[in-house]
């Protein structure tokens, strides 16, 4: 196989592979590590979307082919020994790990005690069972190159917010969420988080809206306390926490709308009506 000059300079290992590290384009956080062969790297460069090589399946795989959480590639870098690739990516859905977390590197070694311990420091953003519910059961993330059968399953709102991210358009996401929320009305209370909220009644839903609003305020205050002296890891964590809590507020508000059979499009239309209007005039017209 005749490789292009730029590929020929790479020191692939004995199996014809090179480790590829995916890093968030904005925050710089390391999201995952997987393997590439020459074909995967060439296609990644041509398409600007991440493709990797699965050692267990001995074939190429497109990041997001099962989950919808694809990676748009902005930059490709090679280290000084030409044996490690770094990809600067935008991660669709904000989830790179097959466990439903932002990053595969969600465990931190705590050295504060007598014995070092691994601590889980990232939240599960979406239930893996929902992310891969339409797949054959194997993860498209190469955290371990194996199915995510041992991934921990959350019982929070995230289990009901797992949507097909192949369409990143906001309207499409909201429409899909409307459909999920409507379906949960007829589900058993033990089958999902939203179904359990419906079973507990409107007061419980409104209680959750208030609770999540308070948590988003606290997260906003924590984020606002960051300054130029804040460690980048702490800054990224505070920013992510604020976004996460605001998403919870939006989600539970949508559950409240769905209780009354009101779809999200009604809110979008109301926002559209207000667009371009003076806020003062709009308030005066009520």
Secondary structure, 3 states (H helix, E strand, C coil): CCCCHHHHCCCCCCCCCEEEEEEECCCCCEEEEEEECHHHHHHHHHHCECEEEECCCCEEEECCCCCCCCEEEEEEEECCCCCEEEEEEEEHHHCCCCCCCCCCCCEEEECCCCCCEEEECCCCCCCHHHHCCCCCCCCCCCCCCCCCCCCCCCCCHHHHCCCCCCCCCHHHHHHHHHHHHHHHCCCCCCCCHHHHHHHHCHHHHHHHHHHHHHHHHHHHHHHHCCCCCCCHHHHHHHHHHHHHHHHHHHHHHHHHHHHCCCCHHHHHHHHHHHCCCCHHHHHHCC
